[in-house]
Amino acid sequence: MSDEQTTHFGYQTVREEEKAGRVRGVFTSVASRYDVMNDVMSVGIHRLWKDAMMDWLAPRPGQKLLDVAGGTGDVSFRFLGRAGHGHATVCDLTESMLVEGRKRAEAERLEDSLDWVAGDAMALPFPDNSFDVYTISFGIRNVTRPQKALDEAFRVLRPGGRLMVLEFSQIPNEMMQKVYDLYSFNVIPAMGQLIANDRDSYQYLVESIRRFPDQETFLGMVEAAGFEQAKYRNLSMGIACLHSGWKL
């Protein structure tokens, strides 16, 4: 197999056309327990990271959000809450994650402000210049070709639109990174087994974090997609990172 035909799935090498199906399998498996596991894995800190994302994003009334790999809609609900009123489209590869999100939207009576679309980040089913804001949280590392996803983000954003990516990243301090790795590889898969009865999916998620580019490398990818004023902010010493860019 040539390099053009393969990619990584955690620490495995797989054919590019296989990866999306494998990722869908992971999230189908964990969908019903996904939000609970996020709280447990991060000790609730993912909520602070998403709040920091909203602080930097500063949603405005009437904006149209596209939340890619949006899963159960956690970021979209936050966006709508901050904006006061607006519209969010949650796009995700995994239908069962969207089903969980729809249940929450109905419970919170927000059905009219949300659309739920099954779709691929590398080939978004939306016209050019359609959205004011594009977000992707803890999802771009699961995309077969992240650069293609960023190119698509640029395409569907209106001129003046904003990209915001929240993703796990690298801790600049080598000793702290080693401590974090010990936690990640030893504790998180065990939690996945205990809470979601699925060790393998969480083993993949930990491995996928380690395969993702560091902050500066990813910043270059954001700029290569055409975004300007591209910047990043580390969260929790670099365990997670926010990347921002504008379509100008």
C-alpha positions as CSV (number, residue, x, y, z in Angstrom):
1,M,0.0,0.0,0.0
2,S,1.3,3.4,-0.9
3,D,1.4,6.4,1.6
4,E,-1.4,8.1,-0.4
5,Q,-3.7,5.2,0.4
6,T,-3.1,4.7,4.1
7,T,-3.6,6.7,7.3
8,H,-3.5,6.1,11.0
9,F,-6.2,4.8,13.3
10,G,-4.6,5.3,16.7
11,Y,-1.4,3.5,16.4
12,Q,-2.6,1.2,13.6
13,T,-2.0,1.8,9.9
14,V,-5.2,1.4,7.9
15,R,-6.5,2.1,4.4
16,E,-7.9,5.7,4.1
17,E,-11.3,4.4,3.0
18,E,-11.5,2.3,6.2
19,K,-10.9,5.0,8.7
20,A,-14.3,6.8,8.6
21,G,-16.1,3.5,9.2
22,R,-13.8,2.6,12.1
23,V,-14.4,6.1,13.7
24,R,-18.1,5.7,13.2
25,G,-17.9,2.3,15.0
26,V,-16.1,3.9,17.9
27,F,-18.7,6.6,18.5
28,T,-21.6,4.4,17.8
29,S,-20.3,2.1,20.5
30,V,-19.9,4.9,23.1
31,A,-22.8,7.3,22.1
32,S,-25.1,6.7,25.0
33,R,-22.3,7.2,27.6
34,Y,-20.2,9.7,25.7
35,D,-21.1,12.8,27.8
36,V,-20.7,10.9,31.0
37,M,-17.3,9.7,29.9
38,N,-16.2,13.2,29.0
39,D,-16.9,14.3,32.5
40,V,-15.1,11.4,34.1
41,M,-12.0,11.4,31.8
42,S,-11.4,15.2,32.2
43,V,-12.7,15.4,35.8
44,G,-15.2,17.9,34.3
45,I,-12.5,20.2,33.0
46,H,-13.8,19.8,29.4
47,R,-16.7,22.0,30.5
48,L,-14.2,24.8,31.4
49,W,-12.4,24.3,28.1
50,K,-15.7,24.7,26.2
51,D,-16.6,27.8,28.3
52,A,-13.1,29.2,27.4
53,M,-14.0,28.5,23.7
54,M,-17.2,30.5,24.0
55,D,-15.4,33.3,25.8
56,W,-13.0,33.7,22.9
57,L,-15.7,33.1,20.3
58,A,-18.1,35.6,21.8
59,P,-21.3,34.5,20.0
60,R,-23.6,37.2,18.8
61,P,-27.4,37.2,18.4
62,G,-28.6,35.8,15.1
63,Q,-25.4,34.1,14.1
64,K,-25.5,30.8,12.2
65,L,-23.2,28.1,13.6
66,L,-21.9,24.9,11.9
67,D,-20.7,22.6,14.6
68,V,-18.8,19.7,12.8
69,A,-18.2,16.4,14.6
70,G,-20.7,18.0,17.0
71,G,-22.0,14.7,18.3
72,T,-24.6,15.3,21.0
73,G,-24.6,19.1,20.5
74,D,-22.7,20.2,23.6
75,V,-21.0,23.1,21.9
76,S,-24.1,24.1,20.0
77,F,-26.2,24.3,23.1
78,R,-23.5,26.5,24.7
79,F,-23.3,28.7,21.6
80,L,-27.1,29.3,21.5
81,G,-27.1,30.0,25.2
82,R,-24.4,32.7,24.8
83,A,-25.8,34.2,21.5
84,G,-29.3,34.6,23.0
85,H,-30.9,33.6,19.7
86,G,-29.5,32.2,16.6
87,H,-29.2,28.8,14.8
88,A,-26.9,25.9,15.0
89,T,-26.4,23.0,12.6
90,V,-24.8,19.9,14.2
91,C,-23.0,17.8,11.6
92,D,-21.6,14.4,12.6
93,L,-20.5,11.2,11.0
94,T,-22.3,9.1,13.6
95,E,-26.1,9.0,13.5
96,S,-26.4,7.5,17.0
97,M,-24.6,10.6,18.5
98,L,-27.0,12.9,16.7
99,V,-29.9,10.8,18.1
100,E,-28.7,11.5,21.6
101,G,-28.4,15.2,20.8
102,R,-31.9,15.4,19.4
103,K,-33.2,13.9,22.7
104,R,-31.5,16.7,24.6
105,A,-32.8,19.4,22.2
106,E,-36.3,18.2,22.7
107,A,-35.9,18.1,26.5
108,E,-34.7,21.7,26.5
109,R,-37.3,22.8,23.9
110,L,-34.6,24.0,21.4
111,E,-35.7,21.9,18.4
112,D,-36.4,25.0,16.3
113,S,-32.9,26.4,16.8
114,L,-31.0,23.2,15.8
115,D,-30.6,21.1,12.8
116,W,-29.0,17.6,13.0
117,V,-27.2,16.4,9.8
118,A,-25.2,13.2,9.2
119,G,-22.2,14.3,7.2
120,D,-18.5,14.0,6.6
121,A,-16.1,16.9,7.6
122,M,-14.1,16.3,4.4
123,A,-17.2,16.7,2.1
124,L,-19.7,18.9,3.9
125,P,-23.2,18.8,2.5
126,F,-23.6,22.6,2.5
127,P,-23.2,25.4,-0.1
128,D,-20.3,27.8,-0.1
129,N,-20.5,30.9,2.2
130,S,-23.3,29.5,4.4
131,F,-22.3,30.0,8.0
132,D,-21.0,32.7,10.3
133,V,-19.1,30.4,12.6
134,Y,-17.5,26.9,12.2
135,T,-16.6,24.9,15.3
136,I,-15.1,21.5,15.7
137,S,-14.3,20.2,19.2
138,F,-12.3,17.0,19.9
139,G,-13.2,15.9,16.4
140,I,-10.6,16.9,13.9
141,R,-8.1,14.4,15.0
142,N,-10.6,11.7,14.0
143,V,-10.8,13.0,10.4
144,T,-8.9,11.0,7.8
145,R,-7.4,14.2,6.3
146,P,-7.6,17.1,8.7
147,Q,-6.3,19.5,6.1
148,K,-9.3,18.7,3.9
149,A,-11.6,19.4,6.8
150,L,-10.0,22.8,7.3
151,D,-10.4,23.5,3.5
152,E,-14.1,22.6,3.8
153,A,-14.5,24.9,6.8
154,F,-13.1,27.8,4.8
155,R,-15.4,27.0,1.9
156,V,-18.7,27.0,3.9
157,L,-17.9,30.0,6.0
158,R,-19.1,33.4,4.8
159,P,-16.5,36.2,4.3
160,G,-15.9,37.5,7.8
161,G,-16.6,34.1,9.3
162,R,-14.8,32.6,12.2
163,L,-13.2,29.1,12.6
164,M,-12.6,27.7,16.1
165,V,-11.0,24.4,16.8
166,L,-10.8,22.8,20.3
167,E,-8.6,19.8,20.4
168,F,-6.3,17.8,22.6
169,S,-2.7,18.9,22.1
170,Q,0.8,18.6,23.5
171,I,2.2,19.8,26.8
172,P,5.3,21.9,26.2
173,N,6.9,20.5,29.4
174,E,8.4,17.1,28.7
175,M,8.1,15.8,32.3
176,M,4.5,16.9,32.6
177,Q,3.7,15.3,29.2
178,K,5.1,12.0,30.5
179,V,2.9,12.2,33.6
180,Y,-0.1,12.9,31.5
181,D,0.7,10.0,29.1
182,L,0.9,7.7,32.1
183,Y,-2.6,8.8,33.1
184,S,-4.0,8.6,29.6
185,F,-2.8,5.2,28.7
186,N,-3.3,3.5,32.0
187,V,-6.5,5.1,33.4
188,I,-8.7,6.2,30.5
189,P,-9.1,2.8,28.8
190,A,-9.9,1.3,32.2
191,M,-12.5,4.0,32.8
192,G,-13.9,3.2,29.3
193,Q,-14.3,-0.4,30.3
194,L,-15.9,0.4,33.6
195,I,-18.3,3.1,32.5
196,A,-19.0,2.4,28.8
197,N,-18.0,-1.3,28.7
198,D,-15.7,-0.5,25.9
199,R,-11.9,-0.4,26.5
200,D,-10.9,-0.6,22.9
201,S,-12.7,2.6,21.8
202,Y,-11.0,4.6,24.6
203,Q,-7.6,3.1,23.8
204,Y,-8.1,4.4,20.3
205,L,-9.1,7.9,21.5
206,V,-5.9,8.1,23.7
207,E,-3.7,7.0,20.8
208,S,-5.4,9.4,18.4
209,I,-4.5,12.3,20.7
210,R,-0.9,11.3,20.6
211,R,-0.9,11.2,16.8
212,F,-2.3,14.7,16.4
213,P,0.0,17.5,15.3
214,D,1.4,19.9,17.9
215,Q,0.1,23.5,18.3
216,E,2.5,25.2,15.9
217,T,2.1,22.5,13.2
218,F,-1.7,22.7,13.3
219,L,-1.5,26.5,13.2
220,G,0.3,26.2,9.9
221,M,-2.5,23.9,8.7
222,V,-5.1,26.5,9.6
223,E,-3.2,29.1,7.7
224,A,-2.7,26.8,4.7
225,A,-6.5,26.5,4.4
226,G,-6.7,30.3,3.8
227,F,-7.5,31.6,7.3
228,E,-6.0,34.8,8.5
229,Q,-5.2,36.2,11.9
230,A,-4.7,32.6,13.0
231,K,-3.8,32.1,16.6
232,Y,-3.9,29.5,19.4
233,R,-4.3,29.5,23.1
234,N,-3.2,26.6,25.3
235,L,-5.7,25.3,27.9
236,S,-4.6,23.4,31.1
237,M,-0.9,23.8,30.2
238,G,-1.5,22.5,26.6
239,I,-3.5,19.3,27.4
240,A,-6.0,21.0,25.1
241,C,-5.7,23.9,22.7
242,L,-8.0,26.4,20.9
243,H,-7.1,27.5,17.4
244,S,-8.9,30.4,15.9
245,G,-8.9,31.9,12.3
246,W,-10.9,34.2,10.2
247,K,-12.1,34.1,6.6
248,L,-11.3,37.6,5.4
